Amino acid sequence: MSELNLPKTSTIAFPNGKDDLMNFEVTLQPDEGYYLGGSFVFTFQVPPIYPHEAPKVKCKTKVYHPNIDLEGNVCLNILREDWKPVLNINTIVYGLNLLFTQPNDEDPLNQDAAAVLRDNPKLFETNVRRAMAGGYVGQFFFPRCMVGSK
């Protein structure tokens, strides 16, 4: 793990202790964009044949996002078809960070959020804020994930 050079908006934790380096959590706290002020936890499961297979990454924080569904599945090309053994954990964390600063409505897992982002960015921002503060967007409740007093 010494090769990690994570963005300043992220932290890493080992819930099973340092003896289990193949399972860890990365917390992202975006410093710009729609998700500014939020805190989002991702679990990483690194397969035994890494780097020949991408880690499995899930978002533990329920989030209103076009590229993350309500079950925590993440749509990031380098976790699927674009994975290459030269990529690493840093690449994934930077990719996740980019999802929060530049959400993508063209390859969505959450179709509703993508449509709102595409058609009404102001409403999308309102929905993101409501979800992060802890509240309903449509029929779905989102637990609070704001940090500090922002």
N, CA, C and O of each residue as an XYZ file, in Angstrom:
600
protein
N       0.817     -1.199      0.000
C       0.000      0.000      0.000
C       0.859      1.261      0.000
O       0.334      2.369     -0.114
N       2.152      1.103      0.125
C       3.002      2.288      0.159
C       3.002      3.018     -1.180
O       3.379      4.188     -1.250
N       2.574      2.324     -2.260
C       2.563      2.990     -3.552
C       1.365      3.912     -3.711
O       1.245      4.598     -4.726
N       0.479      3.939     -2.724
C      -0.702      4.785     -2.841
C      -0.334      6.254     -2.725
O       0.396      6.674     -1.827
N      -0.860      7.006     -3.653
C      -0.677      8.453     -3.655
C      -2.068      9.039     -3.890
O      -2.373      9.544     -4.971
N      -2.897      8.960     -2.862
C      -4.310      9.288     -3.012
C      -4.539     10.791     -3.044
O      -3.761     11.560     -2.478
N      -5.619     11.205     -3.716
C      -5.944     12.632     -3.707
C      -6.240     13.099     -2.281
O      -6.626     12.307     -1.422
N      -6.055     14.393     -2.048
C      -6.250     14.937     -0.691
C      -7.694     14.817     -0.219
O      -7.982     14.975      0.967
N      -8.596     14.537     -1.151
C     -10.014     14.408     -0.807
C     -10.374     12.993     -0.368
O     -11.553     12.690     -0.187
N      -9.380     12.120     -0.192
C      -9.691     10.731      0.149
C      -8.853     10.234      1.322
O      -7.749     10.714      1.580
N      -9.423      9.251      2.022
C      -8.708      8.576      3.094
C      -8.959      7.079      2.948
O      -9.955      6.659      2.358
N      -8.050      6.286      3.489
C      -8.167      4.829      3.391
C      -8.216      4.242      4.791
O      -7.566      4.744      5.708
N      -8.998      3.167      4.951
C      -9.096      2.485      6.245
C      -9.145      0.982      6.003
O      -9.604      0.519      4.960
N      -8.664      0.237      6.983
C      -8.660     -1.217      6.915
C      -9.531     -1.756      8.039
O      -9.039     -2.014      9.137
N     -10.848     -1.932      7.767
C     -11.757     -2.349      8.839
C     -11.410     -3.707      9.441
O     -11.740     -3.965     10.598
N     -10.754     -4.577      8.683
C     -10.376     -5.900      9.198
C      -8.967     -5.903      9.772
O      -8.448     -6.961     10.127
N      -8.343     -4.734      9.867
C      -6.984     -4.639     10.380
C      -5.957     -4.734      9.266
O      -6.279     -5.101      8.136
N      -4.729     -4.401      9.595
C      -3.650     -4.349      8.599
C      -3.255     -5.731      8.085
O      -2.485     -5.835      7.130
N      -3.771     -6.794      8.705
C      -3.464     -8.140      8.213
C      -4.263     -8.481      6.963
O      -3.928     -9.424      6.246
N      -5.314     -7.721      6.702
C      -6.146     -7.969      5.525
C      -6.061     -6.763      4.590
O      -6.933     -5.894      4.583
N      -4.989     -6.738      3.806
C      -4.769     -5.610      2.904
C      -5.584     -5.729      1.619
O      -5.595     -4.801      0.810
N      -6.259     -6.844      1.423
C      -7.022     -7.050      0.190
C      -8.450     -6.521      0.294
O      -9.171     -6.465     -0.702
N      -8.850     -6.138      1.492
C     -10.181     -5.571      1.707
C     -10.022     -4.278      2.493
O      -9.504     -4.273      3.610
N     -10.472     -3.190      1.897
C     -10.319     -1.905      2.565
C     -11.417     -0.959      2.108
O     -12.188     -1.254      1.195
N     -11.459      0.189      2.774
C     -12.451      1.213      2.450
C     -11.740      2.514      2.121
O     -10.752      2.886      2.754
N     -12.265      3.187      1.122
C     -11.776      4.516      0.772
C     -12.937      5.484      0.945
O     -14.025      5.255      0.418
N     -12.706      6.561      1.681
C     -13.712      7.601      1.873
C     -13.328      8.808      1.021
O     -12.212      9.319      1.104
N     -14.270      9.244      0.209
C     -14.060     10.430     -0.622
C     -14.883     11.579     -0.071
O     -16.048     11.408      0.289
N     -14.268     12.753     -0.010
C     -14.955     13.983      0.383
C     -14.660     15.028     -0.690
O     -13.686     15.773     -0.590
N     -15.513     15.077     -1.723
C     -15.251     15.983     -2.842
C     -15.088     17.429     -2.389
O     -15.796     17.902     -1.500
N     -14.133     18.124     -3.021
C     -13.871     19.518     -2.644
C     -14.396     20.499     -3.688
O     -14.088     21.690     -3.641
N     -15.194     19.990     -4.634
C     -15.826     20.863     -5.623
C     -17.013     20.121     -6.235
O     -17.165     18.910     -6.068
N     -17.836     20.866     -6.937
C     -18.933     20.250     -7.679
C     -20.192     20.031     -6.859
O     -20.317     20.514     -5.734
N     -21.122     19.292     -7.448
C     -22.428     19.028     -6.839
C     -22.309     18.374     -5.467
O     -23.138     18.620     -4.591
N     -21.286     17.542     -5.274
C     -21.187     16.710     -4.071
C     -20.272     17.301     -2.999
O     -19.909     16.621     -2.039
N     -19.901     18.571     -3.168
C     -19.089     19.277     -2.181
C     -19.739     19.160     -0.802
O     -20.934     19.415     -0.650
N     -18.949     18.774      0.196
C     -19.473     18.675      1.557
C     -19.972     17.292      1.925
O     -20.321     17.040      3.078
N     -20.009     16.384      0.939
C     -20.459     15.026      1.219
C     -19.287     14.111      1.550
O     -18.132     14.421      1.257
N     -19.606     12.989      2.159
C     -18.609     11.974      2.484
C     -19.144     10.630      2.004
O     -20.241     10.220      2.384
N     -18.366      9.947      1.167
C     -18.833      8.738      0.498
C     -17.820      7.623      0.693
O     -16.640      7.778      0.377
N     -18.293      6.490      1.218
C     -17.423      5.365      1.545
C     -17.561      4.284      0.477
O     -18.667      3.874      0.123
N     -16.413      3.834     -0.027
C     -16.362      2.756     -1.008
C     -15.602      1.578     -0.429
O     -14.557      1.753      0.198
N     -16.127      0.368     -0.639
C     -15.398     -0.832     -0.249
C     -14.639     -1.359     -1.458
O     -15.144     -1.351     -2.581
N     -13.436     -1.810     -1.211
C     -12.588     -2.415     -2.242
C     -12.307     -3.856     -1.834
O     -11.898     -4.122     -0.704
N     -12.529     -4.777     -2.755
C     -12.125     -6.172     -2.569
C     -11.157     -6.483     -3.693
O     -11.534     -6.529     -4.864
N      -9.903     -6.695     -3.321
C      -8.866     -6.941     -4.315
C      -8.764     -8.451     -4.541
O      -8.532     -9.206     -3.597
N      -8.938     -8.891     -5.792
C      -8.919    -10.331     -6.065
C      -7.498    -10.906     -5.971
O      -6.519    -10.175     -6.124
N      -7.391    -12.215     -5.719
C      -6.057    -12.840     -5.615
C      -5.216    -12.661     -6.880
O      -3.987    -12.643     -6.802
N      -5.858    -12.527     -8.045
C      -5.077    -12.406     -9.280
C      -4.852    -10.954     -9.704
O      -4.421    -10.693    -10.827
N      -5.147     -9.999     -8.794
C      -4.815     -8.593     -9.061
C      -3.320     -8.506     -9.351
O      -2.546     -9.159     -8.652
N      -2.879     -7.749    -10.326
C      -3.589     -6.739    -11.105
C      -4.205     -7.242    -12.416
O      -4.610     -6.438    -13.256
N      -4.277     -8.551    -12.592
C      -4.848     -9.073    -13.841
C      -6.359     -9.006    -13.847
O      -6.989     -9.204    -14.886
N      -6.941     -8.731    -12.705
C      -8.389     -8.524    -12.587
C      -8.609     -7.298    -11.705
O      -7.900     -7.094    -10.719
N      -9.602     -6.485    -12.074
C      -9.881     -5.258    -11.314
C     -10.455     -5.588     -9.936
O     -11.136     -6.599     -9.769
N     -10.178     -4.733     -8.951
C     -10.846     -4.888     -7.654
C     -12.358     -4.707     -7.809
O     -12.829     -4.036     -8.728
N     -13.099     -5.316     -6.898
C     -14.547     -5.091     -6.833
C     -14.766     -3.889     -5.929
O     -14.302     -3.862     -4.789
N     -15.476     -2.897     -6.447
C     -15.677     -1.642     -5.710
C     -17.171     -1.392     -5.586
O     -17.905     -1.438     -6.573
N     -17.613     -1.125     -4.359
C     -19.020     -0.785     -4.115
C     -19.064      0.474     -3.258
O     -18.172      0.730     -2.449
N     -20.121      1.252     -3.454
C     -20.331      2.442     -2.641
C     -21.232      2.060     -1.468
O     -22.374      1.649     -1.671
N     -20.723      2.194     -0.239
C     -21.512      1.879      0.955
C     -22.492      2.993      1.299
O     -23.497      2.760      1.970
N     -22.196      4.202      0.836
C     -23.038      5.357      1.119
C     -24.127      5.434      0.056
O     -23.831      5.468     -1.139
N     -25.372      5.462      0.483
C     -26.459      5.614     -0.492
C     -26.396      7.022     -1.060
O     -26.431      8.003     -0.317
N     -26.303      7.115     -2.381
C     -26.049      8.409     -3.008
C     -26.928      8.579     -4.247
O     -27.176      7.631     -4.992
N     -27.384      9.797     -4.441
C     -28.139     10.163     -5.642
C     -27.114     10.560     -6.698
O     -26.580     11.669     -6.675
N     -26.848      9.645     -7.622
C     -25.764      9.854     -8.589
C     -26.068      9.058     -9.854
O     -26.512      7.913     -9.767
N     -25.837      9.648    -11.031
C     -26.140      8.921    -12.264
C     -25.289      7.672    -12.474
O     -25.723      6.746    -13.159
N     -24.093      7.627    -11.902
C     -23.175      6.520    -12.161
C     -23.036      5.539    -11.002
O     -22.181      4.654    -11.030
N     -23.882      5.700     -9.981
C     -23.889      4.791     -8.830
C     -25.349      4.467     -8.532
O     -26.151      5.368     -8.289
N     -25.693      3.181     -8.551
C     -27.100      2.849     -8.304
C     -27.377      2.774     -6.807
O     -26.468      2.912     -5.988
N     -28.640      2.554     -6.462
C     -29.046      2.603     -5.053
C     -28.530      1.403     -4.256
O     -28.598      1.396     -3.027
N     -28.011      0.381     -4.964
C     -27.392     -0.761     -4.282
C     -25.888     -0.566     -4.109
O     -25.216     -1.411     -3.516
N     -25.358      0.544     -4.623
C     -23.937      0.826     -4.451
C     -23.054      0.368     -5.596
O     -21.832      0.505     -5.524
N     -23.650     -0.179     -6.659
C     -22.850     -0.556     -7.832
C     -22.336      0.699     -8.511
O     -23.039      1.706     -8.596
N     -21.114      0.631     -8.989
C     -20.437      1.797     -9.552
C     -20.181      1.565    -11.037
O     -19.653      0.527    -11.435
N     -20.561      2.545    -11.844
C     -20.288      2.488    -13.274
C     -19.046      3.324    -13.558
O     -19.117      4.546    -13.685
N     -17.920      2.648    -13.656
C     -16.651      3.303    -13.964
C     -15.930      2.370    -14.927
O     -15.630      1.226    -14.584
N     -15.656      2.853    -16.120
C     -15.133      1.995    -17.189
C     -13.894      1.207    -16.788
O     -13.734      0.062    -17.212
N     -13.010      1.796    -15.979
C     -11.785      1.071    -15.627
C     -12.040     -0.067    -14.635
O     -11.145     -0.873    -14.379
N     -13.241     -0.138    -14.080
C     -13.583     -1.280    -13.228
C     -14.160     -2.419    -14.056
O     -14.381     -3.517    -13.546
N     -14.400     -2.154    -15.325
C     -14.998     -3.175    -16.195
C     -14.118     -3.389    -17.422
O     -13.000     -3.895    -17.326
N     -14.648     -2.992    -18.575
C     -14.004     -3.333    -19.848
C     -12.657     -2.643    -20.069
O     -11.839     -3.145    -20.840
N     -12.408     -1.522    -19.425
C     -11.158     -0.800    -19.670
C     -10.055     -1.095    -18.641
O      -9.025     -0.420    -18.623
N     -10.273     -2.104    -17.786
C      -9.235     -2.451    -16.811
C      -8.021     -3.033    -17.536
O      -8.157     -3.830    -18.464
N      -6.837     -2.620    -17.094
C      -5.580     -3.173    -17.588
C      -4.659     -3.368    -16.387
O      -4.719     -2.591    -15.435
N      -3.809     -4.394    -16.419
C      -2.923     -4.647    -15.274
C      -1.994     -3.486    -14.914
O      -1.473     -3.447    -13.799
N      -1.772     -2.534    -15.837
C      -0.919     -1.387    -15.486
C      -1.652     -0.389    -14.601
O      -1.024      0.482    -13.998
N      -2.970     -0.507    -14.518
C      -3.745      0.384    -13.644
C      -3.611     -0.089    -12.204
O      -3.224     -1.229    -11.948
N      -3.936      0.798    -11.267
C      -3.787      0.426     -9.858
C      -4.875      1.090     -9.015
O      -5.792      1.721     -9.540
N      -4.752      0.933     -7.712
C      -5.742      1.488     -6.778
C      -5.825      3.006     -6.924
O      -6.916      3.575     -6.889
N      -4.676      3.661     -7.088
C      -4.690      5.114     -7.300
C      -5.589      5.497     -8.460
O      -6.408      6.410     -8.352
N      -5.430      4.792     -9.569
C      -6.208      5.095    -10.770
C      -7.698      5.019    -10.477
O      -8.472      5.869    -10.917
N      -8.093      3.988     -9.728
C      -9.509      3.811     -9.400
C      -9.997      4.949     -8.509
O     -11.068      5.508     -8.749
N      -9.221      5.296     -7.486
C      -9.642      6.360     -6.566
C      -9.760      7.690     -7.315
O     -10.704      8.447     -7.093
N      -8.805      7.970     -8.197
C      -8.910      9.193     -8.996
C     -10.130      9.133     -9.907
O     -10.796     10.147    -10.118
N     -10.430      7.952    -10.449
C     -11.625      7.786    -11.284
C     -12.901      8.014    -10.497
O     -13.827      8.662    -10.984
N     -12.955      7.483     -9.277
C     -14.129      7.693     -8.416
C     -14.270      9.174     -8.081
O     -15.373      9.721     -8.098
N     -13.155      9.811     -7.781
C     -13.161     11.241     -7.484
C     -13.763     12.015     -8.659
O     -14.566     12.929     -8.471
N     -13.365     11.636     -9.857
C     -13.855     12.296    -11.069
C     -15.363     12.110    -11.232
O     -16.048     13.006    -11.726
N     -15.885     10.951    -10.822
C     -17.336     10.735    -10.902
C     -18.091     11.774    -10.073
O     -19.201     12.168    -10.429
N     -17.490     12.214     -8.969
C     -18.168     13.187     -8.111
C     -17.981     14.620     -8.603
O     -18.859     15.459     -8.403
N     -16.863     14.905     -9.236
C     -16.667     16.265     -9.740
C     -17.261     16.434    -11.135
O     -17.621     17.543    -11.528
N     -17.363     15.329    -11.886
C     -17.935     15.379    -13.242
C     -18.837     14.180    -13.476
O     -18.470     13.277    -14.228
N     -20.021     14.146    -12.846
C     -20.923     13.015    -13.069
C     -21.260     12.899    -14.561
O     -21.348     13.901    -15.271
N     -21.443     11.667    -15.015
C     -21.627     11.385    -16.436
C     -23.044     10.879    -16.684
O     -23.430      9.830    -16.167
N     -23.826     11.627    -17.478
C     -25.203     11.210    -17.746
C     -25.307     10.287    -18.965
O     -26.406      9.878    -19.339
N     -24.172      9.958    -19.583
C     -24.217      9.170    -20.812
C     -24.085      7.670    -20.590
O     -24.402      6.897    -21.494
N     -23.633      7.236    -19.435
C     -23.474      5.808    -19.152
C     -24.020      5.521    -17.759
O     -23.283      5.092    -16.870
N     -25.341      5.766    -17.571
C     -25.866      5.773    -16.203
C     -26.251      4.394    -15.664
O     -26.626      3.492    -16.414
N     -26.147      4.262    -14.345
C     -26.766      3.149    -13.616
C     -28.073      3.627    -12.998
O     -29.022      2.854    -12.875
N     -28.125      4.891    -12.610
C     -29.346      5.492    -12.086
C     -29.916      6.376    -13.208
O     -29.519      7.528    -13.381
N     -30.854      5.799    -13.954
C     -31.420      6.474    -15.137
C     -32.102      7.788    -14.762
O     -31.973      8.782    -15.477
N     -32.826      7.793    -13.645
C     -33.560      8.994    -13.240
C     -32.602     10.148    -12.952
O     -32.808     11.267    -13.420
N     -31.560      9.868    -12.182
C     -30.591     10.922    -11.852
C     -29.906     11.429    -13.122
O     -29.653     12.627    -13.254
N     -29.607     10.527    -14.051
C     -28.951     10.926    -15.301
C     -29.859     11.832    -16.126
O     -29.406     12.827    -16.693
N     -31.142     11.483    -16.190
C     -32.083     12.291    -16.973
C     -32.215     13.691    -16.374
O     -32.258     14.677    -17.110
N     -32.278     13.785    -15.049
C     -32.393     15.093    -14.397
C     -31.113     15.900    -14.623
O     -31.180     17.092    -14.924
N     -29.942     15.257    -14.479
C     -28.673     15.954    -14.723
C     -28.643     16.506    -16.150
O     -28.227     17.643    -16.373
N     -29.080     15.704    -17.100
C     -29.034     16.105    -18.508
C     -30.044     17.219    -18.807
O     -29.729     18.180    -19.508
N     -31.267     17.078    -18.266
C     -32.368     17.963    -18.667
C     -32.556     19.176    -17.759
O     -33.083     20.199    -18.195
N     -32.129     19.069    -16.500
C     -32.390     20.150    -15.556
C     -31.295     20.163    -14.474
O     -31.536     19.734    -13.345
N     -30.097     20.654    -14.817
C     -28.979     20.632    -13.854
C     -29.288     21.317    -12.526
O     -28.765     20.906    -11.491
N     -30.136     22.364    -12.534
C     -30.481     23.042    -11.274
C     -31.264     22.098    -10.355
O     -31.005     22.033     -9.153
N     -32.223     21.368    -10.932
C     -32.996     20.402    -10.152
C     -32.083     19.268     -9.674
O     -32.227     18.783     -8.552
N     -31.150     18.852    -10.523
C     -30.193     17.818    -10.127
C     -29.427     18.267     -8.887
O     -29.273     17.505     -7.932
N     -28.948     19.510     -8.909
C     -28.215     20.042     -7.757
C     -29.086     20.051     -6.506
O     -28.625     19.693     -5.422
N     -30.341     20.460     -6.655
C     -31.284     20.460     -5.525
C     -31.469     19.043     -4.987
O     -31.462     18.831     -3.774
N     -31.635     18.079     -5.882
C     -31.822     16.683     -5.476
C     -30.593     16.140     -4.754
O     -30.718     15.441     -3.749
N     -29.404     16.462     -5.266
C     -28.163     16.012     -4.619
C     -28.076     16.584     -3.209
O     -27.768     15.861     -2.261
N     -28.345     17.875     -3.069
C     -28.282     18.532     -1.757
C     -29.281     17.908     -0.783
O     -28.960     17.658      0.379
N     -30.512     17.657     -1.282
C     -31.548     17.055     -0.444
C     -31.110     15.664      0.020
O     -31.256     15.318      1.192
N     -30.576     14.873     -0.909
C     -30.140     13.519     -0.566
C     -28.980     13.559      0.435
O     -28.973     12.799      1.404
N     -28.011     14.432      0.205
C     -26.854     14.483      1.103
C     -27.229     14.993      2.491
O     -26.606     14.609      3.481
N     -28.236     15.850      2.568
C     -28.674     16.385      3.863
C     -29.479     15.350      4.647
O     -29.693     15.503      5.850
N     -29.921     14.300      3.960
C     -30.753     13.272      4.577
C     -32.203     13.562      4.271
O     -32.848     14.338      4.976
N     -32.715     12.946      3.231
C     -34.102     13.198      2.854
C     -34.492     12.388      1.640
O     -33.714     11.589      1.118
N     -35.713     12.615      1.208
C     -36.248     11.876      0.066
C     -35.963     12.595     -1.242
O     -36.047     13.820     -1.326
N     -35.626     11.816     -2.255
C     -35.646     12.252     -3.640
C     -36.575     11.279     -4.323
O     -36.261     10.097     -4.468
N     -37.735     11.789     -4.748
C     -38.760     10.873     -5.246
C     -39.200      9.968     -4.113
O     -39.508     10.439     -3.018
N     -39.231      8.665     -4.373
C     -39.689      7.711     -3.341
C     -38.539      7.103     -2.543
O     -38.761      6.224     -1.710
N     -37.313      7.562     -2.791
C     -36.156      6.960     -2.137
C     -35.596      7.874     -1.052
O     -35.381      9.066     -1.269
N     -35.363      7.278      0.133
C     -34.773      8.023      1.245
C     -33.260      7.840      1.228
O     -32.760      6.737      1.008
N     -32.545      8.925      1.460
C     -31.092      8.911      1.518
C     -30.642      9.365      2.898
O     -30.993     10.468      3.317
N     -29.874      8.550      3.619
C     -29.334      8.978      4.916
C     -28.360     10.135      4.730
O     -27.710     10.253      3.691
N     -28.266     10.980      5.738
C     -27.367     12.138      5.686
C     -25.923     11.677      5.481
O     -25.463     10.731      6.122
N     -25.220     12.358      4.581
C     -23.795     12.049      4.364
C     -22.962     13.325      4.274
O     -21.860     13.320      3.725
N     -23.495     14.412      4.815
C     -22.756     15.678      4.839
C     -21.739     15.636      5.982
O     -21.970     15.009      7.016
N     -20.610     16.315      5.773
C     -19.621     16.436      6.839
C     -19.556     17.888      7.264
O     -19.807     18.791      6.466
N     -19.223     18.105      8.507
C     -19.116     19.478      9.007
C     -20.444     20.188      9.009
O     -21.500     19.557      9.066
N     -20.389     21.502      8.947
C     -21.617     22.304      9.062
C     -21.966     22.994      7.747
O     -22.697     23.984      7.733
N     -21.440     22.465      6.643
C     -21.698     23.083      5.332
C     -23.151     22.970      4.947
O     -23.545     23.435      3.877
